[in-house]
Amino acid sequence: MQVLPRGEDGIGYVAPAFLLAGMGIMSILLGVIFYQASFNVKIRDLYAPVQTLTPKKLAYFGGTPSDVTVGMFVRDFPQFDAVRGTFSVDTTVWFLFDPRLVSIERIGDFTFERAEILKRSEPYVRVVGNMVFVRYDMRMRFNMSFDYQDFPFDGHRLNFTMVHYFLSPAEVTFNSSRANLVMSPDINIPGWRNIDRRVATGYSEERLETQDGKQESFYPRAVFSLDFERIGTRNIISIFLPLLLVFFIALFTFSFDPVGKMGVQAVTLSATSITALIAYRFVIENMSPPVGYFMASDYIFLIFLVSCCAIFFINIFGAYVSGISKAIIAVVLESIIVTTFFLLV
């Protein structure tokens, strides 16, 4: 460690080469962390709840329900805004069932939760042996709630929940499999990639409080889930590169001679770095989801802000701090930032 003291009492400044070496090592470590994070997709969003239909429940409902196979083909996403949680999707929903047990008109009264149906075609009907295949081409707009704790290193799960409020599990049970959820290979969503899918069927339950007591309602339910991961580094670079550059500029003031004009410049430059961080916070807010809890980007921003504030106060009393102390503080601050990224990313 090369430190240039000022005077016999040890007051001085840090060699620029030492600071630049520390910045280089820190940049390499952060690059390795970002690279490893690209293989570790964090999806905190839960699957939409669906209750499994057991023989005990079937006996409770009574009757012999008709099996209806359901499926979904996702053709396109005209809108895909994971930050705001709004999506529009062009899709085909299809059913395969025995028309002797349930009519096409009754099957067609299905809907999707948290969705606005923008377009819906007339049913396309085709006979397949003793069964009937019915298809609906639809465009829907969804508003979904996501978990953004890991933003901007997050992945998300889209749950398309189909329910039928005009049928009961005593009449119809939905059946499906993962193979019945298909996403068009021509779909290209900038910044996102589909990595998994899942289908779950069963029923949902609603309990209503009335003057006569509790009333229970049961509906067939099918949940089509698609998992997406972020790809590319555009958001990460846009958010964190300016923070890192501002921190490096503030840290480099430790190489200024604390006595004389350079000491004043060190204080001024480190104070400017705090102002720059606060101003850039508004840019980050515009890029971030509107949530009421802290995200990974918030914790990392606070670490950079606290580090720049520490550098500012050290520069104020720079004439009384030795060069070796400044060098140690620089290493500690860089280690804290790297550790924060490692824990959050």
N, C-alpha and C positions, 0 to 999 in steps of 0.2 A: 504494500500500500504506500503510495507516494503522497505525502502530505507536506505542504509548504507552510511552515509556521511563520508567524510574524512576531519577531522579537523573542527574547529569552523566556517570556512568560507563556509561550505556547499559543498565543492568539494568532490566528492566520486564516488561511483559506485552503480549499481542496484543489488539487491539481486537476485541470480540465480533462486530462487523459483518463484519470481514475473515474470521474463522473461519466464520461462517454463510454468507458468499458462497462460500467454498471448498467447504463441504459441499454447497451447492446445485449448484455446477458439477459436483462429483464424482458426485452423484446423477443428474444429467442424462446424464453420460457413461456411467454404468453402465446406465441405462435404454436408451440407444442401443445399447450392446453386447448387451444381452439381446434387444432387438428384432431386431438383425441375426442373432443366433444362431438365432432361430426359423426362419430361411430356410436355415440351413446344418446339415443333419442329419449327425451323426457316427455312423457305424456301423462299428465296428472288428471286429465278429464276422465270421469267415470263413465261406464256403460249405463245407458238408460235402464232403469229397473223394469224387470218383467218377471212375473211370478210363474213358476213352472206348474203345469197342469199334471197333478198326480192322480192315481186311481182313487185315492181317498177324496180328493176334491171333485172328481167326476161323479162319484157317488153322492156327494153333497149337492152338486148342481142338479142331478137327476137327468134322465133322458139319455139318448145316444147321439152325441154330436157328429156332424159330418166333417170329414177331414178336407180342408182346403189348403192346397199348396200355393204359397205366395212367393213372389220373386220381384227383383228390381234390377233394371238396367239403367245405369247412369250414363247419359249421352254427352252432357256438357255442363260446365259451370259458367254461365254468362257473368256471374258476379261471385268473387271469392275474396272476401275481406275478413281475414282471421283476426285482425286487430279490433275491429268493431263487432265481430261475431255475426255478420250478415252475409247470407249466401242466397243465390238463386240457382236452381238446378233444373236442367231438362232431363226428364227421366221417363222410363216406361215401367209401369207397375202391372203385373200380370197375376192371374189366378187360374188354377186348374182344379176343377171340382165336378161332382156328380150333380147334374141339373135336376135330377129327380128328388134330391134332398134339400136343395136350396136354389132359389131363383137367381137369374142374372141381375135383376133389378135390386134385390136385397144386397147382393154382394157389392154392387156399385155404390152403396152409400158409405163407403169407407172415407176416412180423412187422415191427416197427419197432424200431430201435435206441434205447437209453436210454429205453424206454417200458414202462409197465405197462398191459396191456390190461384195462380194468375191465369192459367189456361188448363183446360181439360177436354180431351177429345171424346167423341162418342165411342162406346165400347166396340172393339174389334173382336168378333166372336168366330171361333173355329171349333168344329167337332173333332175330338181325338178319341176314337173308339167309343166307349161309353161315357167319356168325360167331355167337358167343355172347357176350352181355353179362352179366357177373356183378357184383353189387353187395353190399357188406358195410357195414352201419351199425355204427359203433364209437364207444366212448368210451375215451380213453386218457389216461394221466397221464405227463407228460414231466419229466425233470430235465435242464436244459440248463446248459452252462457259457458264460458271457458275458464279454466284455471291458468292465470298468467304469472304465477310465481317465478317461473324460470325465464320470462321474457328478457332478451330476445333469443334465448337458446331453447325455446319451447317447441314441442310438437302438439298437435291437437287431434281430438276424436270427434267426428261428426256423427251424431245419432239421428237417424231418420226414423221416427216412431210412428207406425201406422196403427190406428185403432178403429174399431167399428162399434159405434155407440148404439146401433140398432139391432145388434145381434148379441146373444149371450153365449158363454162357453158351453151351455147345455145344447145349443143348436149347432155351433160351428167351432172348430178348433183350427188355428193356423198352424201349418207345418212348413218348414223350410230348411235350408242348409246353406253353408258358406258358398257352395257352387251356384246358388240361385241369386247371389249378389254379384253383379258384373259391372265393371267400370270400363268404358270405352278406351282402348289403347291410344286413340287419337287425342285424348284430353291432354292439354298442356297448360299447367297452372304455374305462372312465373313465381319462383321462389318456394314452391311446395312440391312434394312428391308423395304419392300414395304408397304406403308400406305394408298395410294389412287391412283385412276386412273381417267382419263377423256378423252372423245373423242369429238372433234369439227370438223364440216364439213362446207364447204362453197367454196369460191374461192379466188384466189390471183390475184393481178394486177401488171403488169409491165408497166412502161412508158419509152419509148425510144425516145431520141432526134435524129432526122434525118434532112436532108436538107429540106425535105418537111414539117417539123413541128413535133409535138409530135405524136407518135404512141403508142396505148394502146394494151396490150395483156392480156387476162384473161384465167385462168386455174382452173380446179377443184382441190380442196385441202382438205385433211383430216389430222388432227393432233391427234396422239395418245400420251397421256401424262401419265407418271408414276412418282409418288412422292416417294422418299426414305428418311428415317431418319437413322442417325448413331445409332448404338447400341454398348454396351460395353464401357469400359473406357480405353482401351489400349492407344489410341492416346492422350487422356487427361492426363493420368498418365505419359506417356513418355515425354510429353512436359513440364508439369507444376510441377511435383513432384521434379525434379532436381532444378528448379528455387526456389521452396519453401524451399528446404533443404539448398541451398546456402544462401538464405536470413536469415534463422534461425541461421545459423552459424555466419554470420556477426552480427546479432542482439545480439547474446549471448556475443559478445565482450564488451557490456555495463556492464557486470558483472566483468570485469577485473579491478583491481586497476590501475588507470591511472598514478600512480607515480611508477617509477622503471621499472623492466624488463617486468612486465605484461602490462604496458602501451605500450611498444614497440611491444609486441606480439599482442595487440589489433589492432594497426595500420597495422601490417604485415598481420594479418588474414583478416581484412576488405579489404585491398588492394587485397589480393588473391581472395577474393570473387568476386570482380569486374572482375579480369582476368578470373575467371571460368565462369562467365556469358557471357563475350564476346566470349570465346571459345565455349561455348555451343550454342551460336547463330548460328554457322555454322551447328550444328546438326539440329536445328529447321528449318533452311533454306532448308535442304535436305528433311524434312518431309512436307514442306508447298507447296501450289500451287504457280507456277511462275506468280505472278501478280504484277502490278505496284502501287497498292494502299495498305493502311494499313488495316490489318485484326485484329480481336480480339486478336489473339496470339501476334501480334506486339505491341499493346497497353499494354498488360499485361507484356510483356518482358520489355518494357521501364519503366513501373512503378517499377518493381523489380530492374532494373539497377539504376534508380534514387535513390531509397531507399538505396541501398548498397553504392552508392556514398555519400549520406548524412551521413550514418553511418561512412564512412571512414573519412570525413572531421571533424565530431564531435570527433572522436577518436584522430585526430591530435591535437586538442585543448582540449583533455579530462581532462587535469589537471585544466582547467579553467571552466569546466561545472559541475554543481552540480549533484548529483545522482538523485534528484527529477526531474531535467530538462531532464536527460536521460530517466527516466521512462516515462515522458510525451511524449517525442519524440518517444519512442518505441510504445506507445499506438497509437499515431497519424499515424505512418507509417503502423502499422497493420490495422488500420481503413481505411486508404486510399486504401490499397490493397484489403481488403474485399469489400469495396464499388465499386472499379473498376470491380471486378469479378461480383458483383451483377448487375451492369449496363450493362455489356457486355454479360453476360451469360443469 
